[in-house]
Amino acid sequence: MLVCHCQVVNDRRIRAEIERGARDEVDIALACGAGTQCGGCLPAVNRLLDECVQCPRRPAAVFVDPAAPVAVG
């Protein structure tokens, strides 16, 4: 089944990347490009990641605006 239409990535490819150690959307994106364009496939990517019961999931990354003020000291 085609999961990512933008990068033409199917579920078999994503499952293969999970077997190779991908544990989150970033790992999948780096491995095969899924989720790097419109993001419409991310729910399906996450469902595939959730199917891997023996695969520990990493917490989702938190975006921090690099231009935001940071208290020092």
C-alpha positions in Angstrom: 0.0 0.0 0.0 1.3 3.4 -0.9 1.8 5.4 2.3 3.6 8.6 1.2 2.4 9.8 -2.2 4.9 12.7 -2.3 8.0 10.5 -2.0 6.3 7.3 -3.3 7.1 5.2 -0.3 5.0 2.1 0.5 4.3 0.3 3.7 6.8 -2.5 3.0 9.6 0.1 2.8 8.5 1.7 6.1 8.3 -1.7 7.8 11.7 -2.6 6.5 13.1 0.6 8.0 11.4 -0.2 11.3 13.1 -3.6 11.2 16.4 -1.8 10.6 15.9 0.3 13.8 13.7 3.3 12.9 11.8 4.3 16.0 10.1 7.6 15.1 9.0 9.8 12.2 12.4 11.4 12.0 14.1 8.1 11.6 11.6 7.1 8.9 12.1 10.5 7.1 15.9 10.2 7.1 15.8 6.6 5.9 13.3 6.9 3.1 11.9 10.4 2.8 8.3 9.6 4.0 6.8 12.5 5.8 9.2 15.1 4.5 6.8 17.0 2.1 3.2 17.6 3.0 3.0 15.5 6.1 -0.2 13.8 5.1 1.3 10.4 5.6 2.5 10.9 9.2 -0.6 9.3 10.8 -0.1 6.2 8.7 3.7 6.2 9.4 2.8 6.4 13.1 0.4 3.6 12.9 3.1 1.4 11.3 5.5 2.4 14.1 2.8 1.5 16.7 2.4 -1.9 15.2 5.9 -2.8 16.2 5.2 -3.9 19.8 8.8 -4.9 20.5 10.1 -1.5 19.3 10.5 1.1 22.0 9.3 4.5 20.8 11.2 7.6 21.6 9.3 10.6 22.8 8.3 13.1 20.1 10.8 15.9 19.5 9.9 19.3 20.8 10.5 22.3 18.5 12.3 25.2 20.2 12.4 28.4 18.2 16.1 29.3 18.0 15.1 33.0 17.8 13.2 32.9 21.2 14.9 34.6 24.1 16.7 32.3 26.5 17.5 33.1 30.1 21.2 32.6 30.8 22.6 32.2 34.3 
